[in-house]
Amino acid sequence: MTAEVPAFGSVVLDCADAPELSAFYAKLLDWPDAEGGEHWRTLSNPAGGPKIEFQRVADFRAPEWPSAKKPQQFHLDLTVTDLAAAHERAVHLGARLLDDTNDREGKGFRVYADPAGHPFCLCAC
């Protein structure tokens, strides 16, 4: 890497409660607990690579999926090998299923909202 080329370090999710949302993703991904305080939390990938960070925003408004009024803007794709088992785990941890029309007998993907309303996909593609 040269000095003028950036490295992908993290993705940051705005939310109303950084500790709560970082705890959800730590459990969902089976990563160590996030570090930081009430306003900013950092979840480090134990295998290395980019981090997921959580920023408290005072007037946070969750995106709606699908919606042109409050679009998702981006989402996380999380790869799984057993879509049904991953679904049960995600819902148990607090995710909400938004769309399963692209689940073709355990292949494909399902769209969820995390506890703060950000969309993410479980993908067995």
C-alpha positions in Angstrom: 0.0 0.0 0.0 1.3 3.4 -0.9 0.7 6.6 1.2 -2.0 8.0 -1.1 -4.1 4.8 -1.2 -6.5 4.4 1.7 -7.1 1.1 3.5 -10.6 0.0 4.4 -10.6 0.2 8.2 -14.2 0.1 9.3 -17.9 0.7 8.6 -19.7 2.9 11.1 -23.4 2.5 12.0 -25.3 5.4 13.5 -27.7 4.4 16.3 -29.5 5.6 19.4 -27.6 3.2 21.7 -24.1 2.3 20.7 -23.5 -0.3 23.6 -26.8 -2.1 22.8 -26.3 -2.3 19.0 -22.6 -3.3 19.3 -23.6 -6.1 21.8 -26.1 -7.4 19.2 -23.5 -7.6 16.5 -20.9 -9.1 18.8 -23.3 -11.9 19.6 -24.6 -12.3 16.1 -21.0 -12.6 14.7 -19.6 -14.4 17.8 -16.9 -11.7 18.1 -15.4 -10.4 21.4 -17.3 -7.5 23.1 -16.9 -4.1 21.6 -14.6 -1.5 23.2 -15.5 2.1 23.9 -18.0 4.2 25.8 -21.6 5.3 25.5 -21.2 7.4 22.4 -18.8 5.3 20.3 -18.1 1.5 20.3 -15.6 -0.5 18.2 -16.2 -4.1 17.3 -12.9 -5.7 16.1 -12.9 -8.7 13.8 -10.9 -11.4 15.6 -9.7 -12.7 12.2 -8.4 -9.3 11.3 -9.8 -7.0 8.7 -12.3 -4.2 8.9 -14.1 -3.3 12.1 -17.7 -2.4 12.7 -18.1 0.8 14.7 -21.2 2.3 16.3 -21.8 6.0 16.8 -24.6 7.3 19.0 -26.7 9.9 17.2 -29.0 12.0 19.4 -31.9 12.2 16.9 -31.3 8.8 15.2 -34.0 7.8 12.7 -33.8 4.2 11.4 -34.0 3.5 7.7 -37.0 1.7 6.3 -36.8 -1.2 3.9 -37.9 -0.9 1.2 -38.7 2.8 1.2 -37.8 5.8 -0.9 -38.7 8.1 2.1 -36.0 6.8 4.4 -33.8 4.5 2.2 -31.4 1.9 3.6 -28.4 3.7 2.0 -26.3 0.6 2.7 -26.5 -2.8 4.3 -24.3 -5.6 5.6 -24.1 -8.9 3.8 -23.2 -11.7 6.3 -22.3 -15.1 4.8 -23.7 -18.2 6.3 -23.7 -21.9 5.5 -27.0 -22.9 7.1 -29.6 -20.2 6.4 -32.3 -21.7 8.6 -30.1 -22.1 11.6 -28.6 -18.6 11.1 -32.2 -17.2 10.8 -33.2 -18.8 14.2 -30.1 -17.4 15.9 -30.5 -13.9 14.4 -34.2 -13.6 15.4 -33.4 -15.0 18.9 -30.8 -12.2 19.3 -33.2 -9.5 18.3 -33.2 -9.3 14.5 -36.5 -8.8 12.7 -37.1 -10.6 9.4 -38.0 -8.1 6.6 -38.0 -10.2 3.5 -37.4 -13.9 2.6 -38.6 -13.9 -1.0 -35.0 -14.5 -2.2 -34.6 -17.7 -0.1 -34.7 -20.6 -2.5 -34.8 -23.7 -0.3 -31.9 -22.6 1.9 -30.0 -20.9 -0.9 -30.1 -17.2 -1.6 -30.6 -14.6 1.1 -33.0 -13.1 3.7 -33.2 -9.5 4.7 -33.4 -8.5 8.4 -33.4 -5.3 10.5 -31.0 -5.2 13.4 -32.4 -3.8 16.7 -31.8 -0.2 15.6 -33.5 -0.8 12.2 -30.5 -1.1 9.9 -31.0 -3.7 7.2 -28.6 -6.6 6.9 -28.7 -9.9 4.9 -27.9 -13.4 5.8 -26.6 -14.9 2.6 -26.2 -18.6 1.7 -25.5 -17.8 -2.0 
